[in-house]
Amino acid sequence: MYSQQVFKILKSGDRYKGEVRNGKFNGSGIYTFRDGNEYTGQFVDNKFNGFGKIKFFNGGTYKGRWKDNKFHGKGTFKYAQGVNETYNGGWKNGLEEGAGYHYNSNSKIGFLGHWEKGKRQGIGINLYSNNYARVCMFDEDKRIYTGAELKFIFRGNNVCLQNKTRICQQNKIRSGWRYSY
């Protein structure tokens, strides 16, 4: 079945401009909510699926993978204007999942590590405003262990951890890494 380009105003006041196949939003399109939020990306059977980005009316944005209208896969969420926080990493069903990095550019405080169902889980690294970091262990977002202190530095847009033996860029951290003390 072929697709056609349409512009449609829905009963809710939302608008859609893009491809329609089999009577549903399928392919590339732009969905504008009546509150001002706007999604640009891929659709499958009227749902956000594949790669897309959304701009929220409050200035927040998400750019990455989607599944059934939820953040799912690798993506970056930038919080509303004035908050200056970013999460870059894995998502599952709209929640942080797997390896990820949450950081506040004003306070220089962040977390680099593993997430499960939107909560810090297992081993990770807390970044503090004095350019030091500590290896920590979390259980459902509660810190249960604080370990060695490390120095971290900025290299371009990367945060690097530095100790006597190696430098590790944040985007090279993978789920399942084991740290020794």
C-alpha positions, -999 to 999 in steps of 0.1 A, spaced: 0 0 0 13 34 -9 15 64 15 2 99 10 10 132 26 -17 148 47 -24 177 70 -50 169 96 -65 187 125 -78 162 151 -109 166 173 -86 172 203 -71 203 185 -38 185 179 -24 186 143 -6 161 121 13 167 90 30 138 73 26 103 58 -5 82 61 -7 46 51 -37 23 56 -56 52 72 -30 56 100 0 78 107 29 57 92 63 70 82 76 105 88 55 133 103 51 162 126 25 160 154 18 193 172 -2 191 204 -26 219 212 -5 227 243 25 235 221 45 203 224 57 192 190 70 157 179 90 153 147 99 118 136 88 83 127 53 69 132 39 34 131 2 28 134 -5 63 149 23 60 175 57 75 179 80 47 169 116 48 156 137 79 157 122 112 167 125 144 187 100 163 208 101 199 219 81 206 250 64 240 255 85 246 286 118 243 266 126 207 274 136 184 246 141 147 239 159 134 209 163 96 203 145 63 199 108 58 206 85 28 210 47 31 214 48 68 223 75 63 250 112 70 251 128 36 243 164 30 233 192 55 232 182 91 237 190 125 252 165 144 274 172 180 282 151 194 310 131 226 309 148 260 304 165 272 335 170 237 350 202 230 329 200 192 334 205 165 308 202 127 308 219 109 280 216 71 278 193 42 276 155 43 280 129 16 283 91 23 284 97 60 291 122 55 320 160 56 323 174 21 317 209 7 312 240 28 309 233 65 313 246 99 324 227 126 343 243 159 347 235 195 359 257 220 340 252 247 366 260 228 397 285 204 380 269 175 399 260 143 381 258 106 380 274 82 355 263 46 357 235 20 355 198 27 357 168 4 361 132 15 358 142 52 362 164 46 393 201 44 398 210 7 403 243 -10 410 277 5 405 281 41 393 300 73 398 287 104 415 303 136 402 306 165 426 311 203 420 347 203 432 357 181 402 360 150 423 339 119 419 332 88 441 325 53 430 292 44 446 267 15 447 230 20 445 199 -1 453 167 14 438 182 49 438 195 47 474 232 49 479 244 19 498 282 22 494 306 51 487 341 42 476 373 57 463 376 93 454 386 101 418 394 133 400 373 141 369 381 166 341 362 180 311 375 174 276 352 191 251 317 178 258 330 147 276 335 141 313 366 120 319 375 102 351 412 102 359 431 80 383 467 67 382 460 41 356 435 53 330 411 79 317 376 68 308 353 89 287 317 89 299 304 77 265 325 46 268 309 33 300 289 2 293 264 -18 314 280 -47 332 314 -31 338 330 -42 370 351 -18 391 378 -30 416 388 -11 447 
